[in-house]
């Protein structure tokens, strides 16, 4: 597959006013020359508030063309091509989009409405034939369409045995979506900018099961946090990355692997599905006795990783 990068950006009033949109555009543009893949790299963008905005990035356009879909129940892809383009061929249009993005929604931003779920579905439809890395930027709790969440913070549960319920997702939508993404070799990195409760337990299922990562910038301030966020995003985009990976861990007869830890989805009983894996990826496991005695005086562990680059 071609190394593919797709950006799903919240453009609600909070995202615009806190400077997140400006900072994300800066970091993405600064990373374009160093994205893996050289002339093969593909790129695409979707923005969302109370509707989903696709972008035609055809190389023969002088500036990107926005296509708005406001019916969240009957979501459709408004254009068959040029929503995911070769970066080298459409570089001028991509640069134009990133230059204009911070101001595009500044005049009349949508307040307190976010259709993250439909935006994820839209991005999935565009990406599913090739897979790749999806970067999601979210500043408020999703509250429209599929994947809408409700505040469930309950102070009375704090410090009690039931507090653990708040750390577990209440809805299966994000887990089911993540498994579907993993099957199509799509990894999700989430960048969150919460100013109030956002339910990270639910949102965290996406990066957890697609071998992605989650980053949180609480009360994000452009002047104070912008550089840190931009450096992290730049590293995420440009570090050495393997695509469409699977990993299996084997050990000496008489021993067995009992549990796996990390961000991945297990296929079958022991095959770790990793749509993306990079130099910072870390996985752990429990090694236990399968038989009372083992013939060897030492234990051997083998981790086999199969991937494309």
C-alpha positions in Angstrom: 0.0 0.0 0.0 1.0 3.6 -0.4 1.8 5.3 2.9 -1.5 7.2 3.5 -2.2 10.0 5.9 -5.8 11.2 6.6 -6.6 14.1 8.9 -10.0 14.4 10.6 -10.3 17.9 12.2 -12.8 19.3 14.6 -13.6 22.9 13.5 -16.1 23.8 16.2 -15.9 27.1 18.0 -13.7 25.7 20.7 -11.2 24.3 18.2 -11.0 27.6 16.4 -10.8 29.9 19.4 -8.2 27.9 21.4 -5.7 27.9 18.5 -5.8 24.1 18.0 -6.7 24.4 14.4 -3.9 26.9 13.7 -1.4 24.7 15.5 -2.5 21.5 13.7 -2.2 23.2 10.3 1.3 24.5 11.2 2.5 21.1 12.2 1.0 19.2 9.3 2.4 21.6 6.8 5.9 21.5 8.4 5.8 17.7 8.2 4.8 17.2 4.6 8.4 17.1 3.2 9.4 14.4 5.7 6.4 12.0 5.4 7.4 8.4 4.6 6.8 7.3 1.1 8.5 10.0 -0.9 6.6 10.2 -4.2 4.1 7.5 -3.3 2.5 9.3 -0.2 -1.2 9.9 -0.2 -3.0 12.5 1.8 -6.6 13.7 2.6 -8.6 15.9 4.9 -12.1 16.0 6.5 -13.3 18.7 8.8 -16.5 18.6 10.9 -18.7 20.5 13.3 -22.5 19.8 13.0 -21.9 18.6 9.4 -19.1 16.8 7.6 -16.9 18.7 5.1 -15.0 16.8 2.4 -12.2 18.4 0.3 -11.5 17.9 -3.4 -7.7 18.2 -3.7 -7.3 17.5 -7.4 -4.0 18.6 -8.7 -5.5 20.8 -11.5 -7.4 23.0 -9.0 -6.0 26.4 -7.9 -7.5 25.9 -4.4 -9.3 23.0 -2.7 -13.1 22.6 -3.2 -15.2 22.1 0.0 -18.1 19.6 -0.2 -20.5 19.7 2.7 -22.8 16.8 3.8 -25.2 17.9 6.5 -27.4 14.8 6.6 -25.7 12.7 9.3 -28.1 9.8 9.0 -27.7 9.4 5.2 -24.0 10.2 4.9 -22.6 9.8 1.4 -19.3 10.4 -0.3 -20.0 13.4 -2.7 -17.1 12.8 -5.0 -15.6 9.5 -6.4 -12.0 10.7 -6.7 -9.6 13.3 -5.4 -10.6 13.1 -1.7 -7.4 11.1 -1.2 -4.6 12.3 -3.5 -0.9 11.8 -4.2 0.9 14.4 -2.1 3.5 15.2 -4.6 1.1 15.8 -7.4 -1.4 17.9 -5.4 1.2 19.6 -3.1 0.2 23.2 -4.2 -3.5 22.5 -3.4 -2.7 20.9 0.0 -0.5 23.8 0.9 -3.3 26.2 0.0 -5.8 24.2 2.1 -3.5 24.3 5.2 -2.8 28.0 4.8 -6.5 28.8 4.7 -7.7 26.3 7.3 -7.3 28.4 10.5 -9.4 31.2 9.1 -11.9 29.1 7.1 -14.2 28.7 10.1 -13.3 31.7 12.2 -16.2 34.0 11.2 -19.1 31.9 12.2 -17.9 28.8 14.1 -20.4 26.3 15.2 -20.7 26.3 19.0 -20.8 23.1 21.1 -21.8 20.7 18.3 -19.6 17.8 17.1 -20.4 14.9 14.8 -17.2 12.9 15.3 -18.9 9.6 14.6 -20.2 10.5 11.1 -16.8 12.1 10.4 -15.0 8.9 11.3 -17.4 6.9 9.1 -16.7 9.4 6.2 -13.0 9.1 6.6 -13.2 5.3 6.8 -15.2 5.2 3.5 -12.4 7.2 1.7 -9.5 5.3 3.3 -10.7 1.7 3.4 -9.3 0.6 0.1 -5.7 1.5 1.1 -5.6 1.7 4.9 -3.0 4.0 6.5 -2.8 6.4 9.4 -5.8 8.5 10.5 -5.1 11.5 12.8 -8.2 12.8 14.7 -8.3 16.2 16.4 -11.2 16.7 18.9 -11.9 19.6 21.3 -15.4 18.9 22.7 -17.4 15.7 23.5 -19.1 14.2 20.4 -22.8 14.9 20.7 -24.3 14.4 17.2 -25.0 11.3 15.1 -23.3 7.9 15.6 -20.9 7.8 18.5 -22.6 10.6 20.4 -21.6 10.6 24.1 -23.3 11.9 27.2 -21.6 13.3 30.4 -21.4 10.5 32.9 -19.0 11.9 35.4 -20.4 11.1 38.9 -18.6 12.6 41.9 -20.5 10.3 44.3 -18.7 7.3 42.8 -15.2 8.7 43.4 -13.3 6.8 46.0 -15.7 3.9 46.0 -15.4 0.4 44.4 -17.8 1.6 41.7 -15.4 4.3 40.5 -13.9 1.8 38.0 -17.2 2.0 36.0 -16.2 5.5 35.0 -13.0 4.2 33.5 -14.8 1.7 31.3 -16.6 2.7 28.1 -20.4 2.8 28.4 -21.0 2.4 24.7 -19.6 -0.3 22.3 -19.7 2.0 19.3 -16.1 3.1 19.4 -14.8 -0.5 20.0 -16.9 -1.9 17.1 -15.7 0.9 14.9 -12.0 0.4 15.9 -12.3 -3.3 15.0 -13.7 -2.5 11.6 -10.8 0.0 11.1 -8.2 -2.6 12.1 -9.6 -5.1 9.6 -9.0 -2.5 6.8 -5.5 -1.6 8.1 -6.4 1.8 9.4 -4.6 3.1 12.6 -6.0 6.0 14.6 -4.0 8.6 16.5 -6.2 10.8 18.6 -5.3 14.3 19.7 -7.7 15.6 22.3 -8.1 19.2 23.6 -10.6 19.0 26.5 -11.9 22.1 28.2 -14.5 20.0 30.1 -15.5 16.3 30.5 -15.0 14.4 27.2 -15.2 10.6 28.1 -11.7 9.5 27.2 -12.6 5.9 28.2 -14.9 5.6 25.2 -12.8 7.6 22.7 -9.7 5.7 23.8 -11.0 2.4 22.2 -10.1 3.8 18.8 -6.3 4.1 19.2 -6.2 1.2 21.6 -7.5 -1.4 19.1 -5.9 0.1 16.0 -2.3 0.3 17.3 -2.5 4.0 17.6 -1.9 6.5 20.4 -3.9 9.1 22.3 -2.6 12.5 23.4 -4.5 14.9 25.6 -3.8 18.6 26.0 -6.1 19.8 28.8 -7.1 23.5 28.6 -5.0 23.9 25.5 -3.4 27.3 25.1 -1.8 28.1 21.8 1.0 30.3 23.3 1.8 27.8 26.1 1.1 24.4 24.5 1.3 25.0 20.8 5.0 24.1 20.4 4.7 20.9 22.4 1.7 19.8 20.4 3.3 20.6 17.1 6.5 18.8 17.9 4.5 15.7 19.0 2.4 15.7 15.8 5.5 16.2 13.7 7.2 13.2 15.3 4.0 11.1 15.0 3.8 11.8 11.2 7.5 11.6 10.3 8.9 8.7 12.4 9.8 5.4 10.8 6.5 3.5 10.4 5.6 0.0 9.2 2.2 -0.5 7.7 -0.2 -3.6 7.6 1.8 -5.4 10.3 1.0 -8.5 12.3 3.1 -9.9 15.1 3.1 -13.3 16.8 5.2 -14.2 19.9 6.4 -17.8 20.4 8.2 -19.4 23.3 9.9 -22.6 24.5 7.7 -25.7 24.7 6.4 -26.1 28.2 5.8 -22.3 28.5 3.0 -20.2 27.0 2.0 -16.6 26.5 -1.1 -16.0 28.6 -1.9 -12.2 28.2 -0.9 -9.4 25.9 -0.6 -5.7 26.7 -0.5 -2.7 24.5 -2.4 -1.1 21.6 -3.5 -3.8 19.1 -6.3 -6.1 18.2 -5.9 -9.9 18.7 -7.0 -12.0 15.7 -7.8 -15.5 16.8 -5.9 -16.4 19.9 -2.4 -14.9 19.5 -2.0 -12.9 16.3 -1.5 -9.2 17.0 -3.0 -7.0 14.3 -1.0 -3.7 13.9 -2.2 -1.5 11.1 0.7 0.8 12.0 3.7 0.1 14.1 6.6 2.5 14.7 9.9 2.9 16.6 8.0 3.9 19.8 5.5 1.0 19.8 5.7 -1.1 23.0 4.1 -4.4 23.7 4.2 -6.7 26.8 3.0 -10.2 27.7 2.8 -12.7 30.5 4.8 -15.8 30.3 3.5 -18.8 32.3 4.2 -22.5 32.7 2.2 -24.7 30.4 3.6 -27.9 31.8 5.0 -28.7 35.3 8.5 -29.4 34.0 10.2 -28.2 30.9 13.0 -30.1 29.2 15.2 -27.1 28.5 17.4 -25.3 31.1 16.6 -21.9 29.5 13.6 -20.3 27.9 13.6 -18.8 24.4 11.1 -16.1 23.3 10.7 -15.2 19.6 8.7 -12.2 18.4 8.0 -12.3 14.6 6.8 -9.1 12.9 5.5 -9.1 9.3 4.9 -5.7 7.7 5.1 -3.5 4.6 7.0 -0.2 4.4 
